[in-house]
Amino acid sequence: MKQIKHHLTDSLLMGYAAGTLPEAFNLVVATHISMCDTCRAALAEYEAVGGEVMLDVEPVTMAEDALAATMALIDNAPKFDVPKAKEHGKGIFPAPLRDYVKGDLDSVKWRRVGGGVRQMVLETSDAASVRLLYIPAGTAVPDHGHRGTELTLVLQGAFVDETDRFAAGDVEIANEDLNHTPVAEQGMDCICLAATDAPLAFNGLMPRIAQKFIGI
């Protein structure tokens, strides 16, 4: 894999380490970390700092059922171990994503959303949504802004927008300040994993009409 140029922010890595991100964002972060040595090393440092902080916390009196309640929370929590490096020769999906799809690319149940673009929405908590996107080479995603945060991780191919080029392993972090028109590069269809915590703000009439049916 080519060198990754666009990485996760410190706030996302700290949120992942602390367990404060929505499940959909956790999935994108975990998948990127499994592809990126730089972010995997940074995550280990944040987790080590968190462990040291806990050692300095003053002890408090615990309720009699505290252990049972804690174990119940652990049993019901999303399963996000620190991702290992992506294993080569086993498809394009790293392990965290394969667990959600229950397989690799050939297991994806695509749904057409227009213009040749397809998607598969993955089941997560209601705090944010996450989907796989298939964008044919040379195809543009409709011009849009953001009402919240969008994380887009490239798994195959590449896309370009008004800010830069994003290839396999790169993650674009978009917020309310960014309006853009991502275009998949020629030569290879682009497959992305994208998480949002608010609906996109499409600028065109037809995408706005279609939005309520495709849920992005």
Summary of the structure (lengths in Angstrom):
residues: 216
radius of gyration: 18.6
end to end distance: 29.4
largest distance: 62.1
contacts: 622
relative contact order: 0.18
helix: 33%
strand: 24%
